[in-house]
Every structure is written in structure tokens, then in C-alpha cells.
């Protein structure tokens, strides 16, 4: 078997990941329309549905976003009435993000999104654990390389 040219576009793993991310984001855009939410806002909501009352710093760390990116988004979410922001009483520098009643209620509407996404992607549910493990391992390895350099 002949070696493939490493400079061909179809040989680039990053291009496939980049293109796949864009396609998945399009699917999410359609799924999140009813929630009136962007994909990054959905990620914040996933964290808050998991553990309400997180600091901006905690959210940023979990989502790999800096406060300059996160703060304007959180302000928009607060203006939409799905979260509230308040200063920590223990540390005035910390801002705590909590769900509002409206934000809590959106969880029920969002529960169908993961399975709908799998369906829209024509994935077999059996493929998910392997794909998730592969992507998680890649991410951990790359983070280890970038944090140690």
C-alpha cells in the first residue's frame, strides 16, 4: 500500500475535527432554537443543571473560557432571565452564577437534546462510548502537553 501524502487536505485530522465541529454546531443551533439559547450558553446551563451556584472562575475552568469571553455571555443570559449573578459574601472578587426559576424549567425542555443530536448525526448508540473515550483521551493528552510546555 502506497503512503498517502501528509499534506493532502483529506489527510488532516484537524480539518476533519474543525469541519465536524461546525456541522455539529449547526445541529445544535436548530435544537436550541426553542430554548432561545446559543451553544456556549447551553454549555453553561449544562454545568448549572449539574451543580447550581458555580463561580465564574469555576465555569470558565470547566469550559476552557476566560472571563473576558464568559462575562458578556453571562450578562446576556441574565438579561434573558435564565441565570442570576451575585457577588460572593466570602470573597467579593468572586461572582456566583445561579439558575433562576426560568433557567431551572428549561432543563425539562433540554432533556431531549442529547438523544436528538445522536439521532440527527445518525450515530449508533454503541459508538458513543468509544467516541467519547477517544476524544477525552486526546483532549487530556493535548492539555497535558500544552500545560507542561
Buried (B, 14 or more C-beta within 10 A) or exposed (E): EEEEEEEEEEEEEEEEEEEEEEEBEEBBEEBBEEBEBBBBBBBBBBBBBEEBEBBBBBBBEBBEBEEEEBBEBBEEBBEBEBBBBEEEEEEEEBBBBBBBEEBBEBBEEBEEBEEBBBEBEEEEEEEEEEEEEEEEEEEEEEEEEEEEE
